Amino acid sequence: MNNRREFLKKSLLGGLALGTGSVAGMAQSYAGAATKKVQSQRARKGKSVMGFRCAPIPEVRAAFIGVARGWGHLTSFANTDGTKIVAICDLRPERIENAQKALKNAGRPEAAVYTGEEDWKKVCERDDIDIIINSTPWELHVPIALYAMKCGKHVATEVPIALSVNDCWALVETAEKTQRHCMMLENCCYDFFELATLNMARKGLFGEIFHGEGAYLHDLRDLKLQKEGYHKMWRLEYSKKHTGDPYPTHGLGPIAQIMNINRGDRIDYLTSMSTKQYGLSLYAEKLYGAGSPEAEFAYKMGDITQTLLHTVNGHSLLVVHDTSSPLPYDRIHKLVGTKGYAIKYPEEKIALEPHPHNFLKSEDFKTLVEQYQHPLTKFIGEKAKAIGGHGGMDYTMIWRLIYCLQNGLPLDQDVYDGVTWSCITELSERSTLNRSASVDVPDFTYGDWKTAKPWPVIDMDTVFS
């Protein structure tokens, strides 16, 4: 085991250099971002993992790195048959304790514990793990994912999967070289209305969908500014050094899947703009007083960032980010098609031809949603609601991930999806810093989007018959 670790450390040292080292390092790498050109294409060094299948894994053995954000994922795993939780890794003892309690409550044995700053490497090096669930602060997503794949592990990473375009390329290249799954855990793709509208779209209810809107509007001022909130206040540190949209995937992911991004269409370029910053300074003044360092700091993150994306097929997507204003939670989830329209927030509504000027009445809407309920939520939805996790979408996502691994199926989101949705973080900042100039979005699929099939509606009745 010691020889294997030494080999891995030497062989992976170069690969880890591709990963983001710190928020400060990212800030330096973004210096001059407005004038540097993004490398939109690279020569492929491995084999495509579009539609990648691995050998079936009857018992999925998982390790969890980070069990604050990852606590819900661990609970979902522990309540799904055919799984084994091998190890948990976190810096805070109380989180380890909570994770062990969750395992006990699910009738599972305790997992091996790791608590050191770099113990995640030891976890990845173990020989009895199939998949790493990475729920750490943003800056660790890429280093852990790269190391895990090079150790032969599949990896599923919290959102966003990466913060820079270079790191996005590193994930793609490593997934293709190692032939490992690298999935971003975008739970919003598994919410009930999002899946229902996917089903409606696949069955042609909206006609051709040519515009979509998504968002992450969530008041996080208290969590960002309270010292006991995010570990070492990592999210506030990012807001000090960056503007643009650091968290685009919750709103973008479900829309992108419905609009066949990377599967028949792709994002070609974007333009972005941000407002000035008010929310963090005003809230810091409330918490710590006028004249305090927290209130006086010149935060770079604008309160509202809007990013408009244009696709090769001439369609558009609008993504909005705001975590610093006193506003209700909202992901928008708006679809505009040639035959109809749907929106989720603040109330789920649908309008269809031949009466597009009026939303469907309550009973008609309810009937339509029941008719087009996605087979996945029909099959697992009640259990998902009972176990919980953002209303059940977390459990649905984890259950589906496990099912695909157990049966050797392609995952619903692959590495190309994760990096395409996440690269908006750096690119929106580049555009914002350059008077909203358009910025090219790389084709991380190396052209495979032209022939890739859209994400299907899985018929669970057929699967289990």
N, C-alpha and C positions, 0 to 999 in steps of 0.2 A: 504493500500500500504506500509506503514512504517513497519508494522509487517511482511509483506512478505519479505521486503528487509532484515530485521534483520535475519529472518529464513534462507534466502539464504546465507547471509554472513557467518553465523555459519556453515551451512551444506556444503558450498563450500570451506571453508578454507583449509581443507585437500586436496581436489582435486586440488586446485591451486598450492599447494606445488609441485605437479608433473610437473608443467610447468616451463620452463626456465625463470629465473628471470632477467638475464642480460648477456651481452657478457662476462663480467668479470667472472660471475658465471659459464658460459659455459667453459671458459678457465680453471678454477679450476677443474671442473668436468672431463675435458679431461686429467688432470694431470695423467701421467702413462698410457695413453690410449694404448700405444704400447704393454703393458703387461697384461692389464685387458681383460678378456674374455667377449664377448658380450653374453648376455642372448638370445639364439636363439629361445627359446620357453617358453611360460607361460601357466598356466592353464586358460582356458576360464572362465570368470566370468559373461558373459552376453549371449545374443543371437546373432547369426550371422546377419550381415547386408549385406551380399552378395546378390545382387538382391533385396534389400530392397525397398518396396513401402510404401509411406504414403498415407493417404486419399487425394483425389484431392483438390487442393487449387485454386478455380476459380479466385480469386484476390490475387496475391502474394504480401504481404506487407513486404517491405524490409527496413533495416537500414544499413547505410554505415559508417563503422568505418575506418577512414583514407581516405581522398579524394584527395591525391596527386596521388599515384598509382591507387587509386580507382575512379578517376574522369571519366575515360573511361567506367568503369562498371556502374557508376551512369547514364551516358549519354545513355548507351545501355538500361538500365532498363526503363529510362524515355521515350524512343522511342519504347517501346513494349507494346502492349495492355494487359489489365488484370493485371496491376501492380500498386502499390502505394508506393511511397517513403515517409516513415514515419519520419525518423530521419537521421541526418548526424552529425558525430562527428570527430572533428579534432582540433589540438592545434593551428593552424595558422588561423587567421581571414581572410586573403586573399583567402585561400583555401575554407573556408566556403562560402565566397562571390561568388567565381567562381562556386561552386556547385549550389548555389541558382539561379545564372544566367542561368546555364544549365537547371534547372528545369523550369524556366520561359520561356526559348526559346522553350522548348518542350510542352508548354501549361500546365504545372503542377503547383500546389500550392507549396508555400514554405514548407520546411520540418522543424521539430523541430530541434533545434541546441544545441549541447553539445561541450564544449571547455575545460573542465578540464582534468587534467592528468589521472584521473581514472573514468572519466564520461562514459567510455565504459561499465562499470558495470551497470550504470543506464540505458543505452540503452538496454542492454541484459535483464534487469528486466522488461521492459515494456510488457504489456499484448496485445498490438496491433501490434505485429511484428511476421512474420513467419520465416524470414531468416535474418541472419547477414552476410553482405559482409565485410570481414576482409582484409583490404589492408594497414596494418600498417608495420613498420619495423619488420624484422624477429623475434626478440626476443619476440615480443608480439603475434605472431601468435598462439602459443599454449595456453597461459593463456586465451586469449579472446575466442578461440574455445571451450575450456573446460567449461568456465563459461557460454557461450551461450547455449551449449547443455544441461547443467544442469539446465538452466532456461527454457528448453523446446523448444529452437529454433534450426532450421536447420542452418548450417553454411557453407559458401563457403569462402575459405581462399587463399590469394595470395601465390605465390611460393617462397621458398619451404614451405611445410605445417608445417615442424618441422626441428630442427637442430640436434637433438640427438635421439638415439635409445630409451631411456627411455621415451622421449616425444612422440615418435611415438606409443609406447605401450599405453601410457596414452590416446591418441586420439582414438585408437582402442577400448580400454576397455570402455571409456566413450560413444562412439557411440553405442556400443553394449548394454550397460546398459540402456541408455536413448532412444534407438531406434530412433535416429535422423540422418539425412543426414549430412555427413562431407566431403565435396568435396574440392579438391585443384583446383584452377582456372588456370589449365594449358592450356593457350590459344593456344599454338603451336599445340595441338592435332586437332585444328579446322582450320588450314591453308589449303589453297585450294589444293596444291600438296600433302600434307600429307594425306588429306582425299581421294584424288584420288588414291594414292598408297595403302591405306587401302582397298578401293574397289577392286583394281586390285589383291591384295593379297587374299582377301576373295573369289575371283572368280578364283583363282589358276593360275594367269598369270605368277607369278614368281616361281611356284612350291613350295617346302618347303623352307621357309626362315630360314636359319641357322646362319646368321650373320647380325648384324646391327651396324651402327655407327651414333652417334649424338654428338652435341657439343653446347656450348655457348661460342662463340668467339666474343667479343664485347668490344671495347676500351672504358673503363669507367674511365680512369685515371683522366680526368678533373672533372667529377662528384664526384669521391671519394675524391679528394684533395681540391676542392674549398669549402670554408667554407659555402657558400650559396647553396651547392649542397644537399646531403642527410641530413635530419634533425639530428642535432648534430653529423654529419659525422659518422653515425652508420655503414655504410658499410666499411669505412676505419678502424674503430675501430675493426671490425671483422678481417680484413686483418692483423692487428697488432698482433693478438693473435692466429690465426689458419692457418693451411695449408690444403691441400686436395682440394676437389671440393665442394664449398659451394652452388653451383647453378646448380645441375645436371639435373633438370627436363625438361628444354626446349628441350634439345636434346634427352633425354632418353624417355620422355613420349610417343610421337608419335610412336617411334620404339617399345617400350614395348607393346603398344596396338596391333600393327600389328603382333608382334611375340607372342601374347597370354600370356604374363606374368600375372600371377595370375589367368589365365583362361586356364588351360591345361599344363602350364609350370610355373616354378618360378625360380628366381635368387637364386643360391645355394651359391656362394662365389664370392669374388672379390679380385683383386690386383691392387695397385695404386702406382704411383710415380709422383713426382713434380720436376720441375727444380728449380734452385735458383731464387731469386728475383732480378730483375733489374728495371722493368718498373716504379714502384711507386717512388723509390728513384731518378731515373733520371728525372722524371716529376716534382717531388717536388723540385729538384734543379733548374729546369727551372722556376717554379712558385715563389719559395721563396728564392732561392739563395743557393749556396754551403755553407755548414756549418750550415744551418738552422736546427732547430729541426725536421722539416718534412723530410728534405733530409737525415739527419743522423740516423733516426729511423731504427731499425732492424726489418723490416716487415717480418712476418713469412710466409705469403701467397706466394707460388711459382708462377712464372708467368704462367707456363703451367702445368696443372695436367692431366694425362691420367689414366683412370680407366677401367680395363678390367673385365667384368662380365661374369661368366659362369653359365649356367642354368642346371637344373636337366636333361633336355632332350638332353644335349650335344651341345647346341647352345651358341653363344657368342655375346656380345655387347661391343662396345668401346665407352666411353664417355669422351669428352675432355672439359676442362675449361680454358679460358684465357681472363681476362678482364684488363690486364695491359700492353699489347703490341700494337704497332701501326699497326693494321691489320683491313681489311674489316670485316664487320659483316658476320657470317657464323654459321649455325647450322648443316651442313653436310647432314643429313638425307640420309644415305646410306643403301640400302637393298641388300643383296646377297642371291639369292635363287638357287635352283637346275635347274631352267629354265630361269632365267633372273636376271637383275641387274637394280637398279634405284639409282639416286643421285640427290639432289636438288641444292646444292651449289658447285661452283659459278654459275652454269647453270643447269637447269633441263634437265636431260638426262635419257634415258632408253635403255638398250640393252637386246635382247631376243634371245632364240634359234629360228631358227637354225643358226643365224648369230651373235654370242655373241662377236665377235672381233670388231664389229663396232656398234656405237650408231645409233639409228633410225634417219633417215633423218628428217629434220625440219617438212615437211608436214606430214610424217607418225607419228611423235611424236605428233603433234597437233591433228591429227585425233584420235589417241589412247587415249589421255587425255580427249578429248571431249566425246569419247565413254564411258569412265570409270569415268566421273565426278560423284562425290558423290551426291546422291539424296539430301542431306542436303544443299550443296552449290548450287545445281541446283535450289532448292526451295527458299532459303533465300539469296543467294550469292550477287545478285545485290543490294539489300537493305543494306546488310552488308558493301559492298564497299562504298556505298553512305554515310552511317553513320560514317564509319571509325573505327579506333582502330586497329593499326598494320595491315592495309590493309584489314580489315573486319573480321579477325578471332576473335577479341574480341566480336564483336556484335553476330557473329554466336554462340559462346560459351554461352553468356548470354541468347540469344534467346532460345537456346536448353535447358538450365537449367530451365528457366521459363516454357517452354512447358512441361517438365517432371514433374515439381511440379504441374502445372495446371491439368495434366491428371493422376496423381498418378503413374507415371512410375519410374523405377529405373533410377538413374543418370548414365551418361556415364562413369564417374570416381567416384569410391567410396573411402571410407577411406583407404581401403587396397592398392589401387593404389597410393594414395597420400603419404602414409608412406613408401611404398616400394621404390618409386622413390626418396623420400627425405632422407631416412636413409643413402643413399650413402654419404651424407655430412660428418657425423661422421665416417663412416666405411672407407671412402677413406683417411681420416686423420690418422686413426689408422694404416692402411696399409703403408701409406707414412712414418710415424714415425718409422716403424718397418722394414725398408729395403724392402718394397714392399711385405711383407709376406701376404699370403692369409688370408682373414677374412670371416667368415660365415655371410650370410645375413639371418636374421630371417624370419620365415614363419609367417607373420602377419595374414594370413587367417586361421590358425589352421587346415591346410590340405584341406580346401574347394577348393583350386585351382585345385585339382585333378578332380573335377566334375563340376566346374563352366564353363559356356558356353562363348566362345569368344565374344568380343564386336561385335554386328551385324552391318551390313550396313542397316540403317533405310530406308525403302521405303516410302518416303513422299507422293507419289501418292496414295499408299494404305491407309496410315494414314488419308489422307484428302478426300478420296473418299466416 
